[in-house]
Amino acid sequence: MTQVYFHFSNTKKVFVDRRGAVVNDLAEAHDYAARVVQSLTSQRSLEDWRDWVLHVSDDQGDELFVVPFTFVLGEPN
């Protein structure tokens, strides 16, 4: 089990995850990351989430992988 953190940013803003989540492996971290993006983008907001990126880091601060929000949302029409 590993503690991972899900920070997200665009060119103007950065949001730092200070709580994180405990996952069993990278596959679970990927699934959790997709749920985080879906949760953020499903809320009523004027924010255009397509230029945002989710950065997944371990408890040492090393980036494990990134998930562009467009990966979950799809490309704009």
N, C-alpha and C positions, 0 to 999 in steps of 0.2 A: 504494500500500500504506500502511496506517495501523496503528499500534499502538493496541489497545483493551484495556480492563480490565473485568473481570467481577466486580463486588462484589455481595455478597448480604446481605440483612438482613431482620429482622422487628422487632417492637416492642421486643425485649429484647436482640438481638445484632446485630453487624455483622462481616462477614468481608471484609477488603480483599485484593484480588488485586494482588500486587506484581509479578508476572511479565507478565501480559497475554498477548496473542496478536496476531500480525500478520494482518490481513485485507485483502482487495482492495477491498471495498465494504460498504455497510450490509446488503445481502442476505446476504453471507457472515457478517457479524457476528451477524445474526439467527439463522442456522442454527447457528452456534457457541454462541450463548446457549441455544438449545433443547437442544443436546447437553450443555451444562454442567448445566442443570436436570435433565435425564434421568439424568445420571451421579450427581448428588448424591442424587436421590430413589430411585435403584435400590439404593443401599447399605442393608444391614440397619441399621435405626436405630429408636429409639422416637420420633424427631422427627416431629411433624406439620408437614410442609412447606407446607401450604396457605396459611399466612399470610406466607410468605417472598416476597421480590421480588428479582429480579436487576437490578442497575443497570449499564448499559454506558456507559463513559466513554472519552473520547479521551485522548491523552497530555498534554493541557493540563488535564485534570480536568473538562472539560465533559461533562455527561451527554448522551448521544446518544439513548438510549431506555431504557425499563424493561420487564421481562418478569415479570409476576406468575407465580409457580409454578403457580397454578391454570390459567393459560393452557395449560400443558403437561400438568398432571395432570388437569384437569377439575374441575368443582365437586363438593363432597361430596354424597353421597346423602341 
